[in-house]
Amino acid sequence: MATTLSQGDRLTRRRIAAMDEALGHASDIVIADGVGAVSISEVARRMGMKPPSLYKYFPSLHALYDALFARGQRLENDFVAEAVRAVEPGLQGLLARSEACIRWAMTRDGRAFGPLLYWRPIPGFEPSPESFEPSVEMVDGFRSDVTEAVHRRELAPWADNDDTVRLLSTLVSGICSQQMANQPLASFEDGIFSSLTTSALTMFVRYHQEEKP
């Protein structure tokens, strides 16, 4: 049976559509001119509205950055989740998860949202707890795979700790950062830094398979 949307439903849909459009324009600006080029006035101009109208959806520039951060992290999480969907948990999941993060950083979405996720290019900006939650979920996925890898004796018992995840995060984000900064349009296989992924992960695994240093 057909139903009629209430005025509240219509307003909600319009609000969501407007916010999606604004974030699309903001990500285009990041790709073309960098994170610092994003402004309420420029996004509003591209939407054909006055800046005060955009403030109804984003009360400040930092609120717009916060929404960009949240969207980017969700997109990365989705990309990684798909990459590990059919992979055994444990070491294989850990390796697939790590490679997927680097591959995502080299996609259009990675170029649009990665600078906010991997760097801190905006003075005074920190993501809100709500927007940061997907980042926590990402780390939890890595942590779970580390624990499972130790349980399966794929990594040494001493590796089952947060420092192992932090070290892996440093390695992965370092490759992402170097690749984005120096050769953002390269393919994963041809990137001068991304092509080192297998070597870097092999060193990481061998280190965590040895007796505790």
Phi, psi and chi 1 to 4 in degrees:
 res  aa     phi    psi   chi1   chi2   chi3   chi4
   1 MET       -  132.2  178.8 -178.4  -64.3      -
   2 ALA   -69.8  142.5      -      -      -      -
   3 THR  -125.1  158.0   58.9      -      -      -
   4 THR  -104.0  129.2  -58.0      -      -      -
   5 LEU   -65.5  138.1  -71.4  174.9      -      -
   6 SER   -73.5  164.8   68.2      -      -      -
   7 GLN   -60.5  -36.6 -178.4  176.9    0.1      -
   8 GLY   -63.5  -39.5      -      -      -      -
   9 ASP   -65.1  -41.8  -70.8  -24.7      -      -
  10 ARG   -64.4  -41.6  -70.3 -165.9  -64.9  -89.0
  11 LEU   -64.2  -39.6  -70.3  173.9      -      -
  12 THR   -64.1  -43.5  -63.0      -      -      -
  13 ARG   -64.3  -40.8  -72.7 -168.4  175.1 -172.6
  14 ARG   -64.8  -38.6  -76.7 -158.1  -66.4  -90.7
  15 ARG   -65.3  -45.2  179.4  177.5 -178.1   81.9
  16 ILE   -62.6  -43.2  -68.1  173.4      -      -
  17 ALA   -62.9  -41.3      -      -      -      -
  18 ALA   -66.5  -40.7      -      -      -      -
  19 MET   -67.5  -39.1  -66.8  176.6   73.5      -
  20 ASP   -62.5  -42.8  -76.8  -15.6      -      -
  21 GLU   -63.2  -43.1 -177.6 -177.3   -5.1      -
  22 ALA   -61.9  -43.4      -      -      -      -
  23 LEU   -67.4  -33.3  -67.5  176.2      -      -
  24 GLY   -62.9  -44.8      -      -      -      -
  25 HIS   -65.3  -40.9  -71.8  -55.7      -      -
  26 ALA   -63.0  -41.1      -      -      -      -
  27 SER   -66.9  -34.7   65.1      -      -      -
  28 ASP   -62.0  -40.7  -71.3  -18.7      -      -
  29 ILE   -63.7  -42.4  -65.9  169.9      -      -
  30 VAL   -59.8  -45.7  173.3      -      -      -
  31 ILE   -63.5  -41.2  -70.7  175.4      -      -
  32 ALA   -78.7  -41.3      -      -      -      -
  33 ASP  -131.9   -0.1  -59.9  -50.5      -      -
  34 GLY    99.5  162.1      -      -      -      -
  35 VAL   -61.1  -39.0 -177.4      -      -      -
  36 GLY   -66.9  -13.9      -      -      -      -
  37 ALA   -82.4  -11.3      -      -      -      -
  38 VAL   -69.0  132.1  176.1      -      -      -
  39 SER  -146.9  153.8   68.1      -      -      -
  40 ILE   -60.5  -41.6  -68.0  -69.1      -      -
  41 SER   -65.6  -40.1   60.0      -      -      -
  42 GLU   -71.1  -41.4  177.4   57.9   20.0      -
  43 VAL   -63.5  -42.9  172.4      -      -      -
  44 ALA   -63.0  -40.5      -      -      -      -
  45 ARG   -60.2  -42.9 -175.2 -169.5   68.7   78.4
  46 ARG   -68.1  -22.9  -65.5 -175.1 -179.0 -151.9
  47 MET   -90.7   -4.5  -65.3  177.1   68.4      -
  48 GLY    73.7   32.8      -      -      -      -
  49 MET  -134.3  168.0   62.3  171.1   60.7      -
  50 LYS   -82.3  149.0  -61.2  -65.9 -174.9 -177.3
  51 PRO   -51.6  -41.7  -31.1   38.0      -      -
  52 PRO   -58.3  -28.4  -26.6   36.8      -      -
  53 SER   -69.0  -35.4  -62.8      -      -      -
  54 LEU   -71.3  -27.6 -170.7   56.1      -      -
  55 TYR   -64.5  -16.8  -79.8  115.7      -      -
  56 LYS   -66.6  -25.8  -67.3 -171.7  -62.4 -175.7
  57 TYR  -101.2  -34.4  -53.3  105.2      -      -
  58 PHE  -131.2  105.0  -56.8   99.4      -      -
  59 PRO   -67.5  -11.1   21.4  -31.7      -      -
  60 SER  -157.5  167.5   67.6      -      -      -
  61 LEU   -64.6  -37.6  179.0   57.0      -      -
  62 HIS   -65.7  -30.9  -83.6 -161.2      -      -
  63 ALA   -65.4  -35.7      -      -      -      -
  64 LEU   -67.5  -43.5  178.8   56.9      -      -
  65 TYR   -61.8  -38.2  -78.9  126.6      -      -
  66 ASP   -61.8  -42.8 -166.1   55.7      -      -
  67 ALA   -66.7  -37.3      -      -      -      -
  68 LEU   -62.9  -43.5  -83.0  172.4      -      -
  69 PHE   -60.1  -48.4 -176.5   97.8      -      -
  70 ALA   -62.1  -43.9      -      -      -      -
  71 ARG   -64.7  -44.4  171.3  166.1  -69.8 -168.8
  72 GLY   -60.7  -43.1      -      -      -      -
  73 GLN   -68.2  -36.6 -170.0   62.3   71.1      -
  74 ARG   -64.8  -41.0  -73.8 -165.9  -62.7  -92.0
  75 LEU   -63.5  -41.8  -72.0  169.9      -      -
  76 GLU   -64.5  -43.8 -176.9 -179.5   18.2      -
  77 ASN   -58.2  -43.3  -74.6   15.6      -      -
  78 ASP   -63.2  -42.0  -69.4  -15.4      -      -
  79 PHE   -62.1  -45.3 -173.8   93.8      -      -
  80 VAL   -68.2  -41.5  172.0      -      -      -
  81 ALA   -59.3  -40.2      -      -      -      -
  82 GLU   -66.9  -36.8  179.6   60.3   25.8      -
  83 ALA   -67.4  -30.4      -      -      -      -
  84 VAL  -103.6    3.4  -57.3      -      -      -
  85 ARG   -56.5  -41.8 -176.8  171.8   57.2   84.0
  86 ALA  -105.2   15.7      -      -      -      -
  87 VAL  -101.0  141.8  177.5      -      -      -
  88 GLU   -61.4  137.0  -78.3  -73.0  -46.9      -
  89 PRO   -66.3  165.1   24.8  -33.5      -      -
  90 GLY   101.0 -142.1      -      -      -      -
  91 LEU   -62.6  -42.8 -177.7   57.6      -      -
  92 GLN   -64.2  -39.4  -66.8  -51.6  -52.8      -
  93 GLY   -64.6  -40.2      -      -      -      -
  94 LEU   -62.7  -43.8 -166.7   67.0      -      -
  95 LEU   -68.1  -42.2  -64.0  175.9      -      -
  96 ALA   -65.4  -38.6      -      -      -      -
  97 ARG   -64.5  -42.1 -161.4  179.0  -62.9  -84.4
  98 SER   -65.4  -47.3  -59.9      -      -      -
  99 GLU   -63.5  -38.5 -179.0  177.3  -49.5      -
 100 ALA   -62.9  -38.1      -      -      -      -
 101 CYS   -60.3  -42.2  -73.9      -      -      -
 102 ILE   -69.7  -41.7  -62.4  169.2      -      -
 103 ARG   -61.7  -40.9  -74.4 -174.5  178.7  -85.2
 104 TRP   -63.0  -39.7  179.4   82.0      -      -
 105 ALA   -60.0  -20.1      -      -      -      -
 106 MET   -99.4    2.1  -59.2  176.8   70.6      -
 107 THR   -84.6  173.8   64.8      -      -      -
 108 ARG   -60.4  -43.3 -175.2 -168.6 -175.7  -76.5
 109 ASP   -61.3  -39.3  -76.2  -20.8      -      -
 110 GLY   -63.0  -40.4      -      -      -      -
 111 ARG   -69.1  -30.3  -63.8 -163.9  -56.9  -85.6
 112 ALA   -79.6  -38.7      -      -      -      -
 113 PHE  -111.2  -19.8  -59.8  100.4      -      -
 114 GLY   -55.9  -42.9      -      -      -      -
 115 PRO   -55.0  -36.5  -30.5   37.8      -      -
 116 LEU   -74.3  -30.1  -88.9 -179.8      -      -
 117 LEU   -80.8  -38.0  -58.3 -174.7      -      -
 118 TYR   -98.3  -22.5  -68.8  102.0      -      -
 119 TRP  -121.2 -179.8  -53.3  -31.2      -      -
 120 ARG  -128.6   70.4  -75.0  -67.2  179.4  -95.8
 121 PRO   -81.2  -12.1   30.3  -34.8      -      -
 122 ILE  -107.8  112.2  -54.9  -58.0      -      -
 123 PRO   -55.8  129.6  -25.1   35.2      -      -
 124 GLY    84.2   -7.0      -      -      -      -
 125 PHE   -90.3  130.2  168.5   71.9      -      -
 126 GLU  -134.8  137.5  -69.4 -173.7    7.1      -
 127 PRO   -63.9  146.7   22.5  -33.1      -      -
 128 SER   -68.6  160.1   64.8      -      -      -
 129 PRO   -54.7  -38.0  -27.7   36.4      -      -
 130 GLU   -65.7  -43.7  -66.1   78.2   12.6      -
 131 SER   -71.9  -26.0  -66.3      -      -      -
 132 PHE   -81.5  -14.6 -164.5   70.8      -      -
 133 GLU   -56.8  -41.8 -173.8   58.3   33.2      -
 134 PRO   -60.1  -30.2  -25.4   36.1      -      -
 135 SER   -65.7  -39.5  -64.0      -      -      -
 136 VAL   -63.4  -40.0  175.1      -      -      -
 137 GLU   -62.9  -38.8  -65.9  172.5    5.4      -
 138 MET   -61.4  -48.6  174.5   71.3   79.8      -
 139 VAL   -62.3  -39.4  173.0      -      -      -
 140 ASP   -60.0  -36.6  -72.8  -14.8      -      -
 141 GLY   -63.2  -43.8      -      -      -      -
 142 PHE   -63.3  -43.1  -82.5   96.0      -      -
 143 ARG   -63.0  -40.7 -172.5   67.4  176.6   87.8
 144 SER   -63.3  -41.1  177.3      -      -      -
 145 ASP   -68.1  -35.5  -86.7  -31.2      -      -
 146 VAL   -62.4  -47.7  166.2      -      -      -
 147 THR   -60.5  -42.5  -63.7      -      -      -
 148 GLU   -67.2  -38.6 -177.6   61.9   21.6      -
 149 ALA   -62.4  -39.6      -      -      -      -
 150 VAL   -66.9  -43.1  170.6      -      -      -
 151 HIS   -59.0  -36.6  175.9   72.6      -      -
 152 ARG   -86.0    2.7  -64.6 -177.4  179.8 -147.5
 153 ARG    64.0   29.4  -61.6 -176.5  178.6 -179.9
 154 GLU   -86.3  -22.9  -63.0  167.3  -31.6      -
 155 LEU  -128.1  158.5  -63.4  178.1      -      -
 156 ALA   -66.9  151.7      -      -      -      -
 157 PRO   -54.7  -36.2  -26.7   35.8      -      -
 158 TRP   -68.4  -13.1   64.7  -93.3      -      -
 159 ALA   -77.8  -10.3      -      -      -      -
 160 ASP   -79.8   74.4 -169.1    9.2      -      -
 161 ASN  -155.8  168.4   58.4   67.2      -      -
 162 ASP   -67.3  -28.4  -68.7  -19.7      -      -
 163 ASP   -63.8  -32.9  -79.5  -12.2      -      -
 164 THR   -62.3  -42.8  -61.4      -      -      -
 165 VAL   -67.3  -39.8  179.1      -      -      -
 166 ARG   -63.7  -41.2  -66.6 -171.9 -174.7  105.3
 167 LEU   -64.9  -42.7 -179.5   58.7      -      -
 168 LEU   -64.3  -40.0 -177.9   56.7      -      -
 169 SER   -61.5  -40.8  173.3      -      -      -
 170 THR   -63.2  -41.4  -59.1      -      -      -
 171 LEU   -65.1  -49.3 -174.2  154.2      -      -
 172 VAL   -65.9  -48.7  170.2      -      -      -
 173 SER   -66.5  -29.3   62.3      -      -      -
 174 GLY   -65.7  -44.3      -      -      -      -
 175 ILE   -63.2  -45.5  -66.5  174.9      -      -
 176 CYS   -57.8  -47.0  -68.8      -      -      -
 177 SER   -64.1  -46.6 -177.1      -      -      -
 178 GLN   -63.6  -40.5  -72.8  -76.5   67.1      -
 179 GLN   -67.7  -45.0 -170.0   61.8   52.6      -
 180 MET   -63.4  -37.5  -72.9 -169.3  -60.9      -
 181 ALA   -76.2  -30.1      -      -      -      -
 182 ASN  -109.5  -28.8  -69.1  -79.6      -      -
 183 GLN  -153.1   62.1 -156.1 -176.7   23.9      -
 184 PRO   -66.7  -21.6   24.3  -34.5      -      -
 185 LEU   -98.3    3.5  -61.2  179.6      -      -
 186 ALA   -73.6  162.4      -      -      -      -
 187 SER   -81.3  162.7   67.9      -      -      -
 188 PHE   -57.9  -44.3  175.8   83.9      -      -
 189 GLU   -69.6  -31.9  -69.7   74.1   17.4      -
 190 ASP   -97.4  -11.4  -64.7  -25.3      -      -
 191 GLY   -62.4  137.4      -      -      -      -
 192 ILE   -67.7  -21.3   57.1  176.3      -      -
 193 PHE  -105.9  -42.5  -65.2  100.0      -      -
 194 SER   -62.8  -30.4   58.1      -      -      -
 195 SER   -68.2  -11.4   61.0      -      -      -
 196 LEU   -90.0    1.8  -58.9  174.5      -      -
 197 THR   -55.9  -49.9  -62.2      -      -      -
 198 THR   -60.8  -43.2  -62.4      -      -      -
 199 SER   -62.7  -43.1  -63.0      -      -      -
 200 ALA   -66.1  -43.2      -      -      -      -
 201 LEU   -68.8  -33.9  -67.6  177.1      -      -
 202 THR   -63.5  -42.6  -63.2      -      -      -
 203 MET   -62.5  -42.6  -72.1 -169.8  -64.0      -
 204 PHE   -59.9  -46.9  171.3   86.8      -      -
 205 VAL   -65.6  -46.2  170.6      -      -      -
 206 ARG   -59.9  -41.2  -72.8  177.2  178.0  172.4
 207 TYR   -60.3  -42.0  175.1   76.5      -      -
 208 HIS   -87.3    6.3  -71.3   89.5      -      -
 209 GLN  -102.2   -9.1  -71.8  174.5  -26.0      -
 210 GLU   -83.6  170.8  -62.3  173.1   -6.5      -
 211 GLU   -63.6  154.7  -67.8 -174.6   10.8      -
 212 LYS   -57.2  126.8 -171.2  171.1 -176.9  178.0
 213 PRO   -65.9      -    5.7   -4.6      -      -
